[in-house]
């Protein structure tokens, strides 16, 4: 679940998530439309009258009782006759110990998986499942914060709408965007707004793991499968069984491992390193990259079949330079996160807005936090805004000394609170502890 600060935007985001009985077939980012498939139950009673009932939830009770989701007027139907459960593969019909039974093709069943256009009978009533397709326009979501993400630009509000539509589905999602644009926030939102929200969520950066270890990290290994494999180990797919796996920087995945990932996506099975057994996995994969994967395909550095398997639902995050109207809102968000009452002057905000931000939101946040460290004023002026070192200054400055001084000031500012200092510096606590040791602070 999200932390306390983002609970509000998370709850708001949930109100925009469409019902999980609607299946997303495709999403067109050019027209901001999506093609949906809805399941309909067609009821034909003995007199020949026909009633069409849309599935309003994943599980629906059918019977003659008024308490049922689907009420059938038939003297031979029990009060709670059967349950219908909507699955990815079809609809599972389960008899609830009815008096006269539930029948498929004339045979009495206990439980049976039915596909669209297949029928079953209860009493003297025939029921058939059918699907209905319709195109829907994605309306921008007019919220400044959405599940931890911040933005009032139209491009962001359209992205929020796409996330809300895609999240409840089981589709693989490819998140594309520049470094620092917030790809992990999008992935986390997709998990939190899905039916898997209470299940495990794991982030694996394909570019931060050595080629020799990444196969084991993904799929696990058997004891003795390689030097150092002293015990059996579950990989990422097994660790997040039933949940979501975020594969960051998927473009860095070695070519020789891509067939194994493709098999996991298509067959939902993996094989540990050194093992022969096929292990079934139920994992939703969300991949992300800052690279042009299609260009990598043309260069022979990324498999075409894997590309199209990942490109089921693409989500593109706009760069910060494309939505500069969000910069004041983002700065306000970072100041609130830092728990300070300070603000920036109009000239300081203009300085932030004039910069191109090649490092996107991550760079903006670090710049805001650095400015907080160096300024003693309640209103921070433009001269105190720390963007980037000029090239000529960088040549004459000892970067280690600059970093050491910034850490010293952060610790002074936070009265020695290392966790708070790490937050102000925009680095992980573990990174700060290592630097404290390196610089003998």
Order of alpha helices (4+ residues) and beta strands (2+ residues): alpha-beta-beta-beta-beta-beta-beta-beta-beta-beta-beta-beta-beta-beta-beta-alpha-beta-alpha-beta-alpha-alpha-beta-alpha-beta-beta-beta-alpha-alpha-beta-alpha-beta-alpha-alpha-beta-alpha-alpha-alpha-alpha
